[in-house]
Amino acid sequence: MTKIKQIRKRSGAVVDFNPDRITNAIYRAVVSVGGRDRKSAETLSQMVVQLIDENTPTDEIPTVEEIQDTVEKVLIENGHAKVAKAFILYRDERTRNRDLGNALARHSSYYIPWKKMWYVLDWAVTHDVHTIENLNKRISKGEFPDIVTEAEAIYNQDVKNASEMIIERKDELRIVIITGPSSSGKTTTTTKVGQLLEEVGLELVTLNIDHYFFNLDMHPKDEFGDYDFETPQALDLPLINQHIKELIAGEEVQIPFYDFKTGTRHDNQTVMKLKENEIILIDSLHGLYKDMTDGIPLENQFKLYIEPLLQLKDNNDEYVRWTDIRLIRRMLRDATHRAYNPRQTLEHWHYVRSSEMRNIIPYINTTHYVINSGMPYELPLYRPKLLERFAEWVEQYQDDPLREDAYTRAARVHNVLQQITGVEDDTPVPEDSVLREFIGGSIYEY
């Protein structure tokens, strides 16, 4: 039984001490280096707590930094150098996130797809939807259906461009990777690309990466009991890589099946082998993560990246953040298709964003083409659906030091939605729109 009851965060806030957070932090580091031994993480965590007890004077409150220093000490002294290195790197990354506001800020010129952004901005200015003020004016004139038509046309042209690039390389391609951060519109875009390829006799055959998750009891979780599925280490990357290589070589493989209801993977369940006109499709959050396609020649790969690159300024002359658009999309999709409360999506989003910044964003400019899935008309549709909910979350989290991330995001999105003219009628949105993936009513099955 520890005598430590509270800890002091970097902000100065004092919160309840939860030893499980130490266990989970250690286990995350273990998983990142390929381990899955949670019992060892629990034992090491107990050693950390004992050492903190011994070194903390009575009536003093230890700081987060002191606890992290102790974790490093225990890991190194007990022969876990690789885990200690992973923990130190993770800690350093969090420090840079705080100091710079963005772990990638020092390399932002490289990671941002500037050419595509300027193209999208030019389109937005031309169509008078580059500011919330101008967007609202067009809506007030009854032009919402026109905005939908214009936005859908430029998105579909993007899809056509990408498909033509794939067709041009059809003789050498063996794998198409369609990727992008959470709720960027990968599923609909993949379907549309597949339809265009079928017209020339090519077929994309999906290798479902979701079936390669490790069993649920091998995943790290936080003090709220929330599992982190957003990290690539949640997947059996060596097995994925092995199966891809075997398929490209013309061999037959046995694909596993992952039961999400029980959190259990069953190996060797489905036979897969490529035909002459078939190309492997990987539609995955972590499609650009190097370990997945390690050793596969680049000439055999086509990488397509999708992101809602919306260029829309609010009334404070700030651009609406793409991550906030995707957060709203995921809230709506999870509530419809996964019975997941939007509040839970908000609370989980820090995992999503952290993994994106480490494992997706740095590889944007290694792709062959970037598709913009951002629609200037989507925020007006979101206002009547979620404005009141965001107002509730702002009030709920404003004094909770453990939910600082949720509060910051909720306050920012609430501010934007307040400025937007809401539209309740979504009938102008086509049934094959990428947005239907999130608001419902799509002709495609998800």
C-alpha positions as CSV (number, residue, x, y, z in Angstrom):
1,M,0.0,0.0,0.0
2,T,1.6,3.3,-1.1
3,K,1.6,6.4,1.0
4,I,1.6,8.5,-2.1
5,K,-2.0,9.8,-2.6
6,Q,-1.4,12.7,-5.1
7,I,1.0,13.9,-7.8
8,R,1.8,17.3,-9.2
9,K,1.5,17.7,-13.0
10,R,3.7,20.0,-15.1
11,S,0.9,22.6,-15.1
12,G,1.0,22.7,-11.3
13,A,-2.3,20.9,-10.9
14,V,-2.5,18.3,-8.2
15,V,-4.3,15.1,-9.1
16,D,-4.9,11.7,-7.5
17,F,-2.0,9.2,-7.8
18,N,-2.9,6.2,-9.9
19,P,-0.2,3.5,-10.0
20,D,-1.9,1.9,-13.0
21,R,-0.6,4.8,-15.1
22,I,2.9,3.7,-14.4
23,T,2.2,0.2,-15.3
24,N,0.6,1.3,-18.6
25,A,3.4,3.6,-19.4
26,I,5.9,0.8,-18.9
27,Y,3.8,-1.6,-20.9
28,R,3.5,0.8,-23.8
29,A,7.3,1.0,-23.9
30,V,7.4,-2.9,-23.8
31,V,5.0,-3.2,-26.7
32,S,6.9,-0.6,-28.8
33,V,10.0,-2.9,-28.7
34,G,8.0,-6.0,-29.6
35,G,7.3,-7.4,-26.1
36,R,3.9,-8.5,-24.7
37,D,4.7,-9.4,-21.1
38,R,2.3,-7.4,-19.0
39,K,3.2,-9.2,-15.8
40,S,6.8,-7.9,-16.0
41,A,5.4,-4.4,-16.5
42,E,3.3,-4.8,-13.4
43,T,6.3,-6.0,-11.3
44,L,8.5,-3.2,-12.5
45,S,5.7,-0.7,-11.7
46,Q,5.5,-2.0,-8.2
47,M,9.3,-1.4,-7.8
48,V,8.8,2.1,-9.1
49,V,6.1,2.8,-6.6
50,Q,8.2,1.4,-3.7
51,L,11.1,3.5,-4.7
52,I,9.0,6.7,-4.8
53,D,7.6,5.8,-1.4
54,E,11.1,5.5,0.0
55,N,12.4,8.7,-1.5
56,T,9.4,11.1,-1.0
57,P,9.4,12.9,2.4
58,T,6.2,12.8,4.4
59,D,3.6,15.4,3.4
60,E,5.4,16.1,0.1
61,I,3.8,15.6,-3.3
62,P,6.0,14.0,-6.0
63,T,6.0,15.5,-9.5
64,V,5.4,13.8,-12.8
65,E,9.0,14.4,-13.7
66,E,10.3,12.6,-10.5
67,I,8.1,9.6,-11.2
68,Q,9.3,9.4,-14.8
69,D,12.9,9.7,-13.6
70,T,12.3,6.8,-11.3
71,V,10.7,4.7,-14.1
72,E,13.9,5.2,-16.1
73,K,16.1,4.2,-13.2
74,V,14.2,1.0,-12.4
75,L,14.1,-0.1,-16.1
76,I,17.9,0.5,-16.6
77,E,18.9,-1.1,-13.3
78,N,16.9,-4.2,-13.9
79,G,18.4,-4.9,-17.3
80,H,15.6,-3.5,-19.5
81,A,17.7,-1.2,-21.6
82,K,15.6,-1.4,-24.8
83,V,12.4,-0.7,-22.9
84,A,14.1,2.2,-21.1
85,K,15.2,3.7,-24.4
86,A,11.6,3.4,-25.8
87,F,10.3,5.1,-22.6
88,I,12.9,7.9,-22.8
89,L,12.1,8.5,-26.5
90,Y,8.4,8.6,-25.7
91,R,9.0,11.0,-22.9
92,D,11.2,13.2,-25.1
93,E,8.5,13.3,-27.7
94,R,5.9,14.4,-25.2
95,T,8.3,17.2,-24.1
96,R,8.8,18.4,-27.6
97,N,5.0,18.4,-28.1
98,R,4.6,20.7,-25.2
99,D,7.6,23.0,-26.0
100,L,6.9,23.3,-29.7
101,G,3.2,22.8,-29.8
102,N,3.8,20.2,-32.4
103,A,6.4,17.4,-32.4
104,L,6.9,18.0,-36.1
105,A,7.0,21.8,-36.0
106,R,10.8,22.0,-36.7
107,H,10.2,20.0,-40.0
108,S,6.8,21.4,-40.9
109,S,7.9,22.6,-44.3
110,Y,8.7,19.1,-45.3
111,Y,5.7,17.2,-43.8
112,I,3.0,19.5,-45.1
113,P,1.9,18.8,-48.8
114,W,2.3,22.5,-49.8
115,K,1.6,22.0,-53.5
116,K,-1.7,20.3,-52.8
117,M,-2.7,22.8,-50.2
118,W,-2.1,25.8,-52.5
119,Y,-4.2,24.1,-55.1
120,V,-7.0,23.5,-52.6
121,L,-6.8,27.1,-51.4
122,D,-6.9,28.5,-54.9
123,W,-10.0,26.4,-55.6
124,A,-11.6,27.6,-52.3
125,V,-11.0,31.3,-53.2
126,T,-12.3,30.8,-56.7
127,H,-15.5,29.3,-55.3
128,D,-15.9,31.9,-52.5
129,V,-15.7,29.3,-49.7
130,H,-12.3,30.2,-48.2
131,T,-13.8,31.9,-45.1
132,I,-16.7,31.1,-42.9
133,E,-18.1,34.6,-43.6
134,N,-18.2,33.9,-47.3
135,L,-19.4,30.4,-46.9
136,N,-22.3,31.7,-44.7
137,K,-23.2,34.3,-47.3
138,R,-23.5,31.7,-50.1
139,I,-25.6,29.5,-47.8
140,S,-27.9,32.5,-47.0
141,K,-28.4,33.0,-50.8
142,G,-29.7,29.4,-51.0
143,E,-26.5,28.1,-52.7
144,F,-25.8,25.2,-50.4
145,P,-26.7,22.6,-53.2
146,D,-24.3,24.4,-55.5
147,I,-21.5,24.2,-53.0
148,V,-22.1,20.5,-52.6
149,T,-22.0,20.0,-56.4
150,E,-18.8,22.0,-56.8
151,A,-17.0,20.2,-53.9
152,E,-18.0,16.8,-55.1
153,A,-16.7,17.5,-58.6
154,I,-13.2,18.4,-57.5
155,Y,-13.0,15.4,-55.1
156,N,-14.1,13.0,-57.9
157,Q,-11.5,14.5,-60.2
158,D,-8.9,13.8,-57.6
159,V,-10.0,10.2,-57.5
160,K,-9.8,9.9,-61.2
161,N,-6.3,11.4,-61.3
162,A,-5.1,8.8,-58.8
163,S,-6.7,6.0,-60.7
164,E,-5.1,7.0,-63.9
165,M,-1.7,7.1,-62.3
166,I,-2.2,3.5,-61.1
167,I,-3.4,2.3,-64.5
168,E,-0.3,3.8,-66.1
169,R,1.9,1.6,-63.9
170,K,-0.3,-1.5,-64.0
171,D,2.4,-3.7,-65.4
172,E,4.8,-3.3,-62.5
173,L,2.4,-2.7,-59.6
174,R,1.6,-5.5,-57.1
175,I,0.3,-3.5,-54.2
176,V,-1.7,-0.3,-53.8
177,I,-1.6,1.3,-50.4
178,I,-4.5,3.8,-49.6
179,T,-3.8,5.5,-46.3
180,G,-4.4,8.6,-44.3
181,P,-5.3,9.6,-40.7
182,S,-8.4,8.5,-39.0
183,S,-11.7,9.5,-40.7
184,S,-10.0,11.0,-43.7
185,G,-12.3,9.1,-46.1
186,K,-10.2,6.1,-47.0
187,T,-13.1,3.6,-47.3
188,T,-15.2,5.5,-49.8
189,T,-12.1,6.7,-51.8
190,T,-10.9,3.1,-52.0
191,T,-14.2,1.9,-53.3
192,K,-14.3,4.6,-56.0
193,V,-10.7,3.9,-57.1
194,G,-11.5,0.2,-57.3
195,Q,-14.5,0.9,-59.5
196,L,-12.4,2.9,-62.0
197,L,-9.7,0.2,-62.1
198,E,-12.3,-2.5,-62.8
199,E,-13.2,-0.6,-66.0
200,V,-9.8,-1.5,-67.4
201,G,-9.7,-5.1,-66.1
202,L,-7.8,-4.6,-62.9
203,E,-9.1,-5.8,-59.5
204,L,-8.0,-4.7,-56.1
205,V,-8.0,-7.5,-53.6
206,T,-8.1,-6.3,-50.0
207,L,-5.7,-7.6,-47.5
208,N,-7.6,-6.7,-44.3
209,I,-5.0,-5.4,-41.9
210,D,-7.6,-5.3,-39.0
211,H,-7.4,-9.1,-38.8
212,Y,-3.7,-8.9,-37.8
213,F,-4.4,-7.2,-34.4
214,F,-2.8,-8.9,-31.4
215,N,-5.3,-10.3,-28.8
216,L,-6.9,-7.6,-26.7
217,D,-5.2,-8.7,-23.4
218,M,-1.9,-7.9,-25.1
219,H,-2.8,-4.2,-25.7
220,P,-1.7,-1.4,-23.4
221,K,-4.5,0.7,-21.9
222,D,-4.6,3.9,-19.8
223,E,-6.0,4.6,-16.4
224,F,-9.5,5.1,-17.8
225,G,-9.4,1.5,-19.2
226,D,-9.1,2.8,-22.8
227,Y,-7.1,0.5,-25.1
228,D,-4.7,2.1,-27.6
229,F,-5.5,0.6,-31.0
230,E,-4.0,3.6,-32.8
231,T,-0.4,2.4,-32.6
232,P,1.1,0.3,-35.4
233,Q,2.5,-2.0,-32.6
234,A,-1.0,-3.1,-32.0
235,L,-0.6,-5.1,-35.3
236,D,1.4,-8.2,-36.0
237,L,3.7,-6.3,-38.4
238,P,6.1,-9.2,-39.1
239,L,3.2,-11.5,-40.1
240,I,1.7,-8.8,-42.4
241,N,5.0,-8.2,-44.1
242,Q,5.5,-12.0,-44.6
243,H,2.1,-12.4,-46.1
244,I,2.5,-9.5,-48.5
245,K,5.8,-10.9,-49.8
246,E,4.3,-14.4,-50.2
247,L,1.3,-13.0,-52.1
248,I,3.5,-11.0,-54.4
249,A,5.6,-14.1,-55.1
250,G,2.4,-15.9,-56.2
251,E,2.1,-18.0,-53.1
252,E,-1.0,-19.0,-51.1
253,V,-1.3,-17.6,-47.6
254,Q,-3.7,-18.2,-44.7
255,I,-5.2,-15.0,-43.5
256,P,-6.1,-14.7,-39.7
257,F,-9.5,-13.6,-38.5
258,Y,-9.9,-11.1,-35.6
259,D,-13.0,-11.3,-33.5
260,F,-13.6,-7.7,-32.2
261,K,-16.4,-8.9,-29.9
262,T,-14.0,-11.1,-27.9
263,G,-10.7,-9.3,-28.8
264,T,-9.2,-12.5,-30.0
265,R,-7.3,-13.4,-33.2
266,H,-7.7,-16.7,-34.8
267,D,-4.8,-17.6,-37.2
268,N,-4.9,-19.5,-40.6
269,Q,-8.6,-18.9,-41.3
270,T,-8.9,-17.7,-44.9
271,V,-7.0,-18.7,-48.0
272,M,-5.7,-15.9,-50.2
273,K,-3.8,-16.1,-53.5
274,L,-3.5,-13.4,-56.2
275,K,-4.7,-13.9,-59.8
276,E,-2.9,-12.4,-62.8
277,N,-5.1,-9.3,-63.0
278,E,-5.3,-8.7,-59.2
279,I,-3.4,-6.2,-57.1
280,I,-3.1,-6.3,-53.3
281,L,-5.0,-3.4,-51.7
282,I,-4.1,-2.2,-48.2
283,D,-6.6,0.3,-46.9
284,S,-5.0,1.1,-43.5
285,L,-4.3,3.8,-41.1
286,H,-0.7,2.6,-40.9
287,G,-0.1,1.8,-44.6
288,L,2.9,4.1,-44.8
289,Y,4.6,2.6,-41.7
290,K,7.9,1.2,-43.0
291,D,7.8,-2.1,-41.2
292,M,4.6,-3.2,-43.0
293,T,6.2,-3.2,-46.4
294,D,9.9,-3.6,-45.5
295,G,11.8,-5.3,-48.3
296,I,9.2,-4.8,-50.9
297,P,10.5,-3.0,-54.0
298,L,9.2,0.5,-54.4
299,E,8.4,0.0,-58.1
300,N,5.8,-2.6,-57.0
301,Q,4.0,-0.1,-54.7
302,F,1.6,2.8,-55.3
303,K,0.9,4.9,-52.2
304,L,-2.2,7.1,-52.1
305,Y,-2.7,9.5,-49.2
306,I,-6.1,11.0,-48.2
307,E,-6.7,14.0,-45.9
308,P,-9.4,16.6,-45.6
309,L,-7.2,19.5,-46.6
310,L,-10.0,22.1,-46.1
311,Q,-8.8,25.7,-46.6
312,L,-11.3,27.6,-44.5
313,K,-10.6,30.6,-42.2
314,D,-12.8,31.4,-39.3
315,N,-13.8,34.8,-38.1
316,N,-10.6,35.1,-36.0
317,D,-8.5,34.7,-39.2
318,E,-7.5,31.2,-38.1
319,Y,-7.7,28.2,-40.4
320,V,-10.1,25.4,-39.3
321,R,-8.0,22.4,-38.3
322,W,-8.1,19.3,-40.3
323,T,-7.8,17.1,-37.2
324,D,-11.0,18.8,-35.8
325,I,-12.9,17.9,-39.0
326,R,-11.8,14.3,-38.7
327,L,-12.7,14.2,-35.0
328,I,-16.3,15.2,-35.8
329,R,-16.5,12.7,-38.7
330,R,-15.3,9.9,-36.4
331,M,-17.8,10.9,-33.7
332,L,-20.6,10.6,-36.2
333,R,-19.4,7.4,-37.7
334,D,-18.6,5.7,-34.4
335,A,-22.0,6.6,-33.0
336,T,-23.8,5.2,-36.1
337,H,-21.7,2.1,-36.9
338,R,-20.0,1.2,-33.6
339,A,-22.4,2.2,-30.9
340,Y,-19.6,4.4,-29.5
341,N,-20.6,7.5,-27.6
342,P,-19.2,10.7,-29.2
343,R,-17.9,11.7,-25.8
344,Q,-15.7,8.6,-25.7
345,T,-14.4,9.5,-29.2
346,L,-13.4,12.9,-27.9
347,E,-11.6,11.4,-24.8
348,H,-9.8,8.9,-27.0
349,W,-8.7,11.3,-29.6
350,H,-5.3,12.1,-28.0
351,Y,-4.3,8.5,-28.8
352,V,-5.4,9.0,-32.4
353,R,-3.5,12.3,-32.8
354,S,-0.3,11.1,-31.0
355,S,-0.1,8.0,-33.3
356,E,-0.7,10.1,-36.4
357,M,2.1,12.5,-35.6
358,R,4.5,9.6,-35.1
359,N,3.5,7.1,-37.7
360,I,1.5,8.8,-40.5
361,I,2.3,12.5,-40.9
362,P,6.1,12.1,-41.3
363,Y,5.5,9.9,-44.4
364,I,3.0,12.1,-46.3
365,N,5.6,13.2,-48.9
366,T,6.6,9.6,-49.6
367,T,3.3,9.0,-51.4
368,H,2.6,9.2,-55.1
369,Y,-0.6,11.3,-54.9
370,V,-2.6,13.2,-52.3
371,I,-6.4,13.4,-52.4
372,N,-8.3,16.1,-50.6
373,S,-11.5,14.8,-49.0
374,G,-12.4,18.0,-47.2
375,M,-15.7,19.4,-48.2
376,P,-16.5,23.1,-47.4
377,Y,-20.1,22.2,-46.9
378,E,-19.6,19.6,-44.2
379,L,-19.3,21.9,-41.2
380,P,-22.7,23.5,-41.8
381,L,-24.1,19.9,-41.6
382,Y,-22.3,19.2,-38.4
383,R,-23.5,22.3,-36.5
384,P,-27.1,21.1,-35.8
385,K,-25.8,17.6,-35.0
386,L,-23.1,18.4,-32.5
387,L,-23.1,22.1,-31.4
388,E,-25.0,21.5,-28.2
389,R,-22.9,18.4,-27.4
390,F,-19.6,20.4,-27.7
391,A,-21.0,23.1,-25.5
392,E,-21.7,20.4,-22.8
393,W,-18.2,19.0,-23.1
394,V,-16.6,22.4,-22.7
395,E,-18.4,22.9,-19.5
396,Q,-17.8,19.3,-18.3
397,Y,-14.0,19.3,-18.9
398,Q,-13.0,22.9,-18.1
399,D,-12.0,22.1,-14.5
400,D,-10.7,18.5,-15.1
401,P,-6.9,18.4,-15.2
402,L,-7.0,14.9,-16.5
403,R,-9.0,15.9,-19.5
404,E,-7.1,18.9,-20.7
405,D,-6.8,17.6,-24.3
406,A,-10.5,16.9,-24.5
407,Y,-11.3,20.4,-23.2
408,T,-9.0,22.1,-25.6
409,R,-10.4,20.3,-28.6
410,A,-14.0,20.7,-27.5
411,A,-13.6,24.5,-26.9
412,R,-11.9,25.0,-30.3
413,V,-14.6,23.0,-32.3
414,H,-17.4,24.7,-30.3
415,N,-16.0,28.1,-31.3
416,V,-15.9,27.2,-35.0
417,L,-19.4,25.6,-35.1
418,Q,-20.9,28.7,-33.4
419,Q,-19.7,30.8,-36.4
420,I,-21.1,28.5,-39.0
421,T,-24.6,28.8,-40.5
422,G,-26.2,25.4,-39.9
423,V,-27.9,23.2,-42.5
424,E,-30.1,20.4,-41.5
425,D,-31.2,19.1,-44.9
426,D,-28.5,16.8,-46.3
427,T,-30.4,15.7,-49.3
428,P,-28.2,17.6,-51.8
429,V,-25.3,15.3,-50.7
430,P,-24.9,12.5,-53.2
431,E,-25.3,8.9,-52.0
432,D,-21.8,8.0,-53.1
433,S,-20.2,11.1,-51.4
434,V,-17.2,10.5,-49.2
435,L,-19.2,12.4,-46.5
436,R,-21.9,9.7,-46.5
437,E,-19.3,7.5,-44.9
438,F,-19.8,9.6,-41.7
439,I,-23.3,11.1,-41.8
440,G,-25.0,8.0,-43.2
441,G,-27.0,7.2,-46.3
442,S,-24.2,5.9,-48.4
443,I,-24.8,3.5,-51.3
444,Y,-21.7,1.6,-50.2
445,E,-21.7,-0.9,-47.4
446,Y,-19.5,-0.2,-44.5
